[in-house]
Amino acid sequence: MFKKLVSKIKTVWPNLVYLKYKKSVRPLYRVLRPYYILQGTWPVWFNIVNRKARKLYEENKKPLDTAQQRVVGELKENGIAITHLDELFPGQNLLPQLQKFAEGLIDNKHQREKGKTYIADLWEKMNTVDLSNPFIKLTLSPKVVGIANGYLDMYSKFYMYNLNLVLPVGSAEPISSQRWHRDPEDKKLCKIFIYLSDVDAEAGPLSYFARSNSGGRWGNLFPQKPPHGSININENAIKRLAQHDGIKVAMGRAGTVIFGDTAGIHMGGYAKSKQRLMFTGGFCSAASLWLPQFVYPNDSELEKLSDHASRYALQPWY
């Protein structure tokens, strides 16, 4: 009983307050910061908190195909890997289906993200996960979950998804996630981004500072400040240091798929003259103290996922 109470104090309650009130929870986070910092140290994060997930992964590991191996290898080396739906799912012609599903939502009413007026959310937040949704089916497929698990070296947890239309801002100054930053949710993350429209320099492509993920050459540069990320990172410093390993600018045609560890330094969505339609799905470890941004399906729905790793990814961990 006491253990459950402590768990709620450390995880559920702070996150619920944060989701509702944002800055008002900061005093509580300051009190708990030593706990967050301790949990984020590699020995604790990898060997203790995620011990069960690592064991499950080792016991149920499945061989990766050629495309998965390449993506996982590039993720571990650079923190980012770029592929295409046709490479990941050859012969399935998934792009038209995804585009049709997404474009049917564009004319409906949609909300702007708080603090991100350039982004229109095409899905309501905190909905129950619909396993018939083609984006969810793809993201929780053994192919994608296998990549997330292969990168994290453990069974991962699915914690977020959204479908966004990024709107052009002209020459306005970059704000929020349009500037260099690290995401806060975990020490290592694996996000999948799917471009549903062609994305060039005018449409706000994702940019990533190579090897800034945990374990990379720049993994300790401008570190996260648990339980927050690192924001408004000095752009001149990134440009100077990037001469060594480079900045990966993920431009590509519709159907381009990007896997990225967004706990690494990145930015995106600074669309100057063209819209960008993109799906995002996210995986973290069971050590994350952030609540999932959806409602879990019931057990009977969960059983529709035939793969053990996919079912684990969609089960609560807090």
Buried (B, 14 or more C-beta within 10 A) or exposed (E): EEEEEEEEEBBBEBBEBBBEEEEEBEEBBEEBBEBBBEBBEEEBBBEEBBEEBBEBBEEEBBEBEEBBEBBBBBBBBBBBBBBBBBBBBEEEEBBEEBBEBBBEBEEEEBEEBEEBEBBBBBBEEEEEBBBEBBBBBBBBBBBBBBBBBBBBBBBBBBBBBBBBBBBBBEEEEBBBBBBBBBBBBBBBBBBBBBBBBBBBEBBBBBBBBBBBBBBBBBBEBBEBBBBBBBBEBEEEEBEEBBEEBEBBBBBBEBBBBBBBBBBBBBBBBBBEEBBBBBBBBBBBBBBBBBBBBBEBBEEEBBEEBEBBBBBBBBEEBB
